[in-house]
Amino acid sequence: MPFEQIAIPDIVTPPGNPSAIIEIIDHANQRIDDYTKSAPSIIHNFVHCDFDLTALTIHWILENNLLTGERFCEWGSGFGVATMLATAAGMDAVGIEIEPILVKHSQQLAGELRIDSRFFCGSFIPHDVTDILEISRDVEHVTIEEDDAYQEIGQELSDFDLVFAFPWPGESDFFEAIFLECAATGACLLTYRGREGMHLIRKL
């Protein structure tokens, strides 16, 4: 399935309301720090991305009219910060997270910040992906055994215009395979890749 990579400039324009973005990120960082220091058990695959870069990139995508609509979905949403940043930017944003405790924290955080983001517990992998066992064979940090969350959301993956994810090293191809099979034509996938920064593709 064809796609195009969209180059993201090294310098992007800051959002128009930076104080709201700063509040979200500062509050989230404090909540995440408190959680990691006090949690009775560690969720080993919970690692958060660069929230400042995420906010800047979402703003740049919207500013340049790269999307076909305003629906946003975060895969593996953790504390839901990217989802809340998308909501603050004016998008209709939801997050999908497999860990119930992280869904609870993200809902509480959104409530405290009065941000109308929604979070759902389950798998971001749609139930009808072709050859899912084969394409997930080398993936260690994503489960394919849980029910997908889209039925509870009331939307299909093809309904979303921008999907955001933070794949572990070596798992980006898996995320792209899911996206390219199930997303609508014109939808974009934004992934954070650590030192490599942000990576953006559009399905053709």
C-alpha positions as CSV (number, residue, x, y, z in Angstrom):
1,M,0.0,0.0,0.0
2,P,1.6,3.3,-1.1
3,F,2.4,6.1,1.3
4,E,4.4,9.3,1.2
5,Q,6.8,10.5,3.9
6,I,6.3,14.2,4.8
7,A,9.4,16.0,5.9
8,I,9.1,17.9,9.2
9,P,11.3,21.0,9.4
10,D,13.8,21.2,12.2
11,I,12.3,24.5,13.4
12,V,8.5,24.7,13.6
13,T,6.4,27.6,14.8
14,P,5.3,27.5,18.4
15,P,1.5,27.1,19.1
16,G,-0.6,30.2,19.4
17,N,-1.4,29.6,23.1
18,P,1.9,28.4,24.6
19,S,0.7,28.9,28.2
20,A,-2.0,26.2,27.8
21,I,0.6,23.8,26.3
22,I,3.1,24.5,29.1
23,E,0.4,23.9,31.8
24,I,-0.4,20.5,30.3
25,I,3.2,19.4,30.0
26,D,4.3,20.7,33.4
27,H,1.3,19.1,35.1
28,A,1.8,15.8,33.3
29,N,5.5,15.7,34.1
30,Q,4.8,16.1,37.8
31,R,2.1,13.5,37.7
32,I,4.3,11.0,35.9
33,D,7.2,11.7,38.3
34,D,5.0,11.1,41.3
35,Y,3.7,7.9,39.7
36,T,7.1,6.4,38.9
37,K,8.4,7.2,42.4
38,S,5.4,5.7,44.2
39,A,3.9,2.9,42.0
40,P,4.0,-0.5,43.8
41,S,4.9,-2.2,40.5
42,I,6.7,-0.9,37.5
43,I,5.2,-1.0,34.0
44,H,8.4,-1.8,32.1
45,N,7.2,-0.7,28.7
46,F,6.0,2.7,29.9
47,V,8.3,5.4,28.6
48,H,7.0,8.8,27.6
49,C,8.0,10.8,24.6
50,D,9.2,14.4,24.1
51,F,6.0,16.3,24.9
52,D,7.3,19.7,23.8
53,L,8.3,18.3,20.4
54,T,4.9,16.5,20.1
55,A,3.0,19.8,20.8
56,L,5.1,21.7,18.2
57,T,4.7,19.0,15.6
58,I,0.9,18.7,16.0
59,H,0.6,22.4,15.7
60,W,2.8,22.4,12.6
61,I,0.7,19.7,11.0
62,L,-2.5,21.6,11.6
63,E,-1.0,25.0,10.6
64,N,0.0,23.5,7.2
65,N,-3.4,21.9,6.6
66,L,-1.9,18.4,6.1
67,L,-5.0,16.5,7.4
68,T,-8.3,15.6,5.9
69,G,-10.1,16.2,9.2
70,E,-9.7,16.7,12.9
71,R,-9.9,13.3,14.5
72,F,-6.9,12.2,16.4
73,C,-6.0,8.8,18.0
74,E,-3.0,8.0,20.2
75,W,-1.8,4.4,20.2
76,G,-0.4,3.4,23.6
77,S,-1.5,6.6,25.2
78,G,0.1,6.1,28.7
79,F,-0.8,9.3,30.7
80,G,-2.5,10.7,27.6
81,V,-0.4,13.7,27.2
82,A,-0.2,13.7,23.4
83,T,-4.0,13.2,23.3
84,M,-4.5,16.2,25.5
85,L,-2.1,18.3,23.5
86,A,-4.1,17.4,20.3
87,T,-7.4,18.3,22.1
88,A,-5.8,21.6,23.2
89,A,-4.9,22.2,19.5
90,G,-8.6,21.8,18.5
91,M,-8.7,18.2,17.5
92,D,-11.3,15.6,18.5
93,A,-8.8,13.3,20.3
94,V,-8.9,9.9,21.9
95,G,-6.2,7.7,23.5
96,I,-6.0,3.9,23.5
97,E,-4.0,2.3,26.3
98,I,-3.7,-1.4,27.3
99,E,-2.8,-0.7,31.0
100,P,-5.9,0.1,33.1
101,I,-3.9,2.0,35.7
102,L,-2.6,4.3,33.0
103,V,-6.0,4.9,31.6
104,K,-7.2,5.9,35.1
105,H,-4.3,8.3,35.5
106,S,-4.9,9.9,32.1
107,Q,-8.6,10.4,32.8
108,Q,-7.8,12.0,36.1
109,L,-5.2,14.2,34.6
110,A,-7.5,15.3,31.8
111,G,-10.2,16.1,34.5
112,E,-7.8,18.2,36.5
113,L,-6.8,20.2,33.4
114,R,-10.4,20.5,32.2
115,I,-9.5,19.0,28.9
116,D,-12.2,17.1,27.0
117,S,-10.0,14.1,25.8
118,R,-11.3,10.6,26.0
119,F,-9.3,7.5,26.9
120,F,-10.1,3.8,26.4
121,C,-8.6,0.6,27.7
122,G,-7.8,-2.1,25.2
123,S,-5.7,-2.8,22.1
124,F,-5.1,-0.3,19.3
125,I,-4.9,-3.2,16.8
126,P,-8.2,-3.7,14.9
127,H,-9.5,-7.3,15.2
128,D,-9.4,-8.0,11.5
129,V,-5.8,-7.2,10.5
130,T,-4.6,-9.5,7.9
131,D,-1.7,-11.9,8.9
132,I,-1.5,-10.3,12.3
133,L,0.4,-13.2,13.8
134,E,3.1,-13.0,11.1
135,I,3.6,-9.2,11.2
136,S,3.7,-9.2,15.0
137,R,6.1,-12.1,15.2
138,D,9.1,-9.9,16.2
139,V,7.2,-7.4,18.3
140,E,7.8,-7.7,22.0
141,H,6.0,-4.7,23.6
142,V,2.5,-4.9,21.9
143,T,-0.1,-7.4,22.7
144,I,-2.5,-8.8,20.1
145,E,-4.6,-10.8,22.5
146,E,-6.8,-8.1,24.0
147,D,-10.0,-6.9,22.3
148,D,-9.5,-3.8,20.2
149,A,-10.9,-0.6,21.7
150,Y,-12.6,0.8,18.6
151,Q,-16.0,-0.8,19.3
152,E,-16.1,1.0,22.7
153,I,-15.0,4.3,21.0
154,G,-17.7,3.9,18.4
155,Q,-15.3,4.5,15.6
156,E,-13.0,2.5,13.3
157,L,-9.4,3.2,12.7
158,S,-10.3,4.4,9.3
159,D,-12.3,7.3,10.9
160,F,-9.2,9.0,12.3
161,D,-7.2,11.6,10.4
162,L,-4.0,11.6,12.5
163,V,-2.6,8.7,14.5
164,F,0.2,9.2,16.9
165,A,2.5,6.5,18.4
166,F,5.8,6.0,20.1
167,P,7.1,2.6,18.9
168,W,9.9,0.9,20.6
169,P,13.1,0.5,18.5
170,G,12.6,-2.0,15.7
171,E,8.8,-1.8,15.9
172,S,8.1,1.1,13.6
173,D,7.4,-1.2,10.6
174,F,4.8,-3.0,12.6
175,F,3.0,0.2,13.5
176,E,3.1,1.3,9.9
177,A,1.8,-2.0,8.7
178,I,-1.3,-1.7,10.9
179,F,-1.8,1.9,9.9
180,L,-1.5,1.3,6.2
181,E,-3.9,-1.7,6.2
182,C,-6.6,-0.1,8.3
183,A,-6.4,3.7,8.0
184,A,-8.3,5.7,5.4
185,T,-6.6,7.2,2.3
186,G,-5.2,10.6,3.2
187,A,-4.8,9.8,6.9
188,C,-1.4,10.5,8.6
189,L,0.7,8.5,11.0
190,L,3.0,10.5,13.3
191,T,5.6,8.5,15.3
192,Y,8.2,9.7,17.8
193,R,11.5,7.8,17.3
194,G,13.7,9.0,20.1
195,R,16.9,10.6,18.9
196,E,15.6,10.5,15.3
197,G,12.7,12.8,16.3
198,M,9.3,12.8,14.6
199,H,8.4,10.8,11.5
200,L,5.3,11.5,9.5
201,I,3.7,9.5,6.7
202,R,0.4,9.8,4.7
203,K,-1.5,6.9,3.3
204,L,-2.0,7.3,-0.5
